[in-house]
Amino acid sequence: MSDTEKKQIVRAAGVLGFATIISRIMGMVRDMTVSRLFGAGLATDAFFAAFQIPNMLRRFFAEGALTAAFVPTFSEYYTKRSKQEARDLANSCFTLLTIVMATLTILGMIFSPLVVGIMFPGFKELPGKFDLTVLLNRLMFPYLFFISLVALCMGILNTVRHFFTPAISTVFLNISMILCALLLHNRFQVPIVSLAIGVLVGGILQLLLQLPTLYRKGFGIRPRLDFRHPAVRRIALLMGPSLFGVGVYYLNLTVSNILASLLPQGSVSYLYYAQRLFEFPQGIITVSVAQAVLPSMSRQAAAGEMEQLKESLRFGLKITLFITIPAMVGLVVCATPILSLIFMGGEFDYPKAVKAAQALQYYSLGLAVVAMVRVLIPAFYALKDTRTPVVTAFISFLLNAGLSMILMKPLLHGGLALATTLAAGCNMALLFFLLRKKIGGFGGGRILGSALKTLVAALPMGFLVWCGMGLTDWSAGGHKVEKATVLGGSIGAGVLLFILTAHLLGCEEVRDAGALVKRKFRKR
């Protein structure tokens, strides 16, 4: 892989990471608002369960299958054919997706009681909980329509090397939910309905943000009823298997939430708050790297440049592991302090923070393997192989379901989180092994060596941060400034120690980052 390609991937990942950091911070503000206004109980369980349904379908159809099938095909048209042909393909896909998702949205709203009953059977035992979940789900289901179109716009913009607008658009979802919760919760008989209104408005705003950027890039959206286009058929065929392959991790989370509805009240909420914090580094690091690497690998696969594709894949995996391994250690050590600082207050007390932290620790153990899965799967789709990820995903799904039912008895909601982590580890190992058989070695030894060095560098960091966490009482209410100072100072000191240790151990990623910084200063 050329230095130019490396720079493009790093720059794209950086832009995505920066935009995602802003979005995730706003997401934390949103969740703090929710926890203080609504706590963790019947209403929040109903909301998070109702939101889980269109959100799960978003991850399957939009960010999962659609992106994985559309980007390689559109990238081939964009690089090998005329811009007009690429524009026609984009318009045909947008028109077809509009029709399909509108139909799915209407059906989802009509059959919401059936879907909620299947996915959250435990809710029927509590008076009012099932009916509230159905109401909220019907209000939020149109979000799926808008966000699916956003995902298609994102695929077009990422292919033409524009990453910022799609990544920053989720900020508008978070702002909408925050404002609606604060301003409207007193205007409804059931206050949490205000959050559902915020989700719907946020989806509309996300789509409206994409359209002007598409127009400036020469891809203004226009209706085009050409569904016999060969590329459209190819994308449709690729999407079928991709649904399960890309979305299995989120399907496993959904299984966890279904089983959590059978556990003590609040379990669905504990898993939600833990997942939100777990997805913070996932969104900033893993999704950013995966989205940045996919267009490069798609172009390289289309051009038959297999060695360059292997280098892109290896580079993406090493960057991902270098950041996710210390993040994993940090989340395990800081789970309770982070939840205490961010969410504790109002209706969310310290015992609830501890219960959510248990789930977060179990999820965090799988941070690196989930990240690797998100980078490995696009390599298969760049090679037009949708079957292999489906097979590994199915095995992972069965393993998660079995482990969940075993571990939920002794560990309650924590067992569901641990089962998701173990299943993700199985999926990653299978994908790595099968991709190596498909394309030959792509530096597995170097990747493992880099990961071990990173882990060794992360352990003293974790010990230092753990010592720092003992400087304040996290169970005490208030003291936000003191808690934030201790947490921020400990993490900052730990990051510095990690970088120093990684440098002494000769981690390539530290040298690459240093070289990039030096080049920037020399240019200036």
C-alpha positions, 0 to 999 in steps of 0.5 A: 500500500502506497504512502498516499493510500495510507495517508488517505485512510488515516485522514479519512479515519481522523475526520470520521473520528473527530466528527464521531467524537462530537456526536458521541459527546452529545450522545452522552449529554443525551443519555445524561438527560434521559437518566436524570429525567426518567431514571431506569425503570418501567418507562425507560425499559419501554423506550429503550426496547421500542427504540431497539426495534427500528435501531436494529433494523437500521443497523441491519438494512442501512449501516449493515447490508446496504452499505456493505453491498452498495459501496463496493458496487458504486465504487466500481462504477465511480472509478471505472465508468463515467460519472453519469453512470454512477449518478444514474445508479445512485438515483435508481438505488435511492428511488428503490430504497425509498419505496421499500423502506416506506413499505417496511415502515408502514408494516412495522407500525401496523404490526407493532404489537406483534413485533413487541410481543415476540421481542419482549415477552416479559413486558406483558406481565407488567400492567401498562409496560407492553402498551407503552412500548407499542405506542413508542415503537409506532412513534419511532418506526418512521425513523427507520425510513429516514435513516436508511436513506441517510445510510445510502447518502453516506455510502455515496459521499464516502466513496467520493472521499467526503466523510464529515457530513455523514459522521456529524449528522448524528449530532442532530439526532442527539440535539433533537432528543435532548431538546424534546426531552427538556422542553416537551416532557411536561406536555405529555401525559406520559413524559417519555413520549417526548423522547420518541418525538425527538427521535423522529425529528432527528431522523428528518434532520439527518436526511436534510443535512445530506442532500445539499452536500450530495448536490455539491458533489454532483450527485443531486438526488432525482427519482429514477425508476430503473430497477432493472439496472444490472448493478441494482440487481447485484446490490439487491443480491449482495444485500440478502446474505449481508443482512445477517453477516454484518448485523449479527453483533447487533442481533446478539444485542437484541437477543440480550434485550429480549432475555433481559425483559425476563429479568428484574425490572431495569435490566433492559436499561442497564444493558442500554446504558452499558452499550452506549458507553461501550459504543463510544470507542466503537463509533470513534475508532472502529466504525471510522477505520472500517468506513475509511478502509472499505472504499480503498479495499473496494478499489483495490479488489476491483483493480485486482491489486491483492497485495495492496488490499492485504496491506490496507487490511493489515494497516486497518487492523493494527490501527484498530487494535492499537487504540481499542486494547488500551480503551478496553483496559480503561473501560474495565477499570473505569466502568463504575466511575464513568457511570457514576460521573455521567449518569448518577443523579436524579432518578439514577442512583449509585446501585443502578450505576454499579449494575450498569457497570457490571454489564459494561465491564463484560462488554468491554472485554470484547472491545478489540474483537468486535472492532476486528470483526467490523474491519474484517467483514468489509474485506469479504464484501470488497471481494464480493464474498457475502456467504462466508460472513453469513456462515460465521455470523450464524455460528456466532448467533447460536453460540450467543443464544446458548451462552446467554441462557446459561449465563443469565441465571448466575450473572443476570444482565451481566451474563447476557453481556458476557455471552455477547463478548464470547460470541463476538470472539468466536466470530472474529476467530472464524473470519480471520481464519477463513479470510487467510484461507481465501487470500493467503497470509496478510501478516497475521503474525505481525498483527498478533505481535503488534497486539501483544506489545499494545497489551503489555503497554496497556497493563501499567496504564490500567494499574495507574488509572486504577490507583487514581480511581481510589482518590474519590468516593464514587458512591457519593452524590454530587461532587461532579467537578472533583469526580471529573478531575480525578477521572480526567487526570487519571486517564490523561496520566494513563494515556501518557504512560501508555504512549511512553511504554508503547514507544519503548516497546517499539510499537510501529503505530507510535512511530507512524503517528510521530512521523506524520506529526513531524511531516506536518510541522516540516510542511508548516 
